[in-house]
Amino acid sequence: MFGLKHVLENFDKLRLEVYDKYDDAEIPSVSESLSYFSRCFFYLYKLIFKEKEIITFAALHFICVCLGYYSFVALIDWIHDVGPSNEAFRTAGYQWAGYLLIIYVPICFIIITICLGILSSFMGAAYFLHKKYKESTIVRCLYIVLIRSWYIFLFCCINSCWKIGRIKNHIPLKMLRNVSERKNSSYAADRWMREAVYQAWKVASIGVFPALIVGRSIKNSCKDSSEMLKTHFNAVSKIEMAYSTLCWWIYISSYIFVPLFVSYIFPLIYSERALFQFFFPLMFASFFIQVFLKPIYILSACRIYLNYANEKNIKIDLPKVSSFFEILILFLIIGVVFLKL
């Protein structure tokens, strides 16, 4: 098993290699990307309705995101309610709230991102089982992912750190940057550079995720992802651009139209609680993204990798589920149901 340092070196080498090679590459237009994504959408959703496990994992995706958003917004709402009524908090000048957010938000974000990564792995496992003409069940998907959980866990942790860095890059932190500094050309150039580095990571790592599911090592997964981009760069860039564009459109539309609709239906609740003013648009956008877009993005990445693996004669290793594991999962499900009752 590779050490953490070796894993980080492989991922960083992959990012730098892709950034250097494809910095000046021709990027497809938004219309071309959306057209390609729509074709993938109709093709893959036929598969999704055949494999009900994928729908289940997509629903769990949405629930996981809801819990993450709710925990964050509920914390903000709690600070708003408790702060003015507590003398100690007022005396501290709300510094406690800043420290609490700095500690709580990254930890919560990393946990949610790891959970989403594991659920995405289940979708990928279901896709590979279907393509290998094997029965796709929740237990089989669990088994395939769990026996490779260490590498997938490391990848999800690293991916969450990249996302935190990107979010920080988009938030104007007045405590760290004054207005004149934000208007400075060097700051703008640095911000765009960090965004370009993040996008390079997204493109570079799109093949790592499917490769880990099918049993490739960290080193071979990074190598496969780099080689895959040489022959399938156009498809990968279209998927990335279309997915990012649609996510932005959905989030912006949600914050424009959902508040108008919810405030009309629930005027008292919406006007009195800041929690609902943020929570409803987020949930509406997350529903469409996690249920309709995210599965297509994940399955498209797996589809591109499978085409690459067939071209390079890479063996897709999907282990057979042991009877002991099936019995163990069955007892766990019975135990959870019994406790709920």
Disulfide bonds with the S-S distance in Angstrom:
none
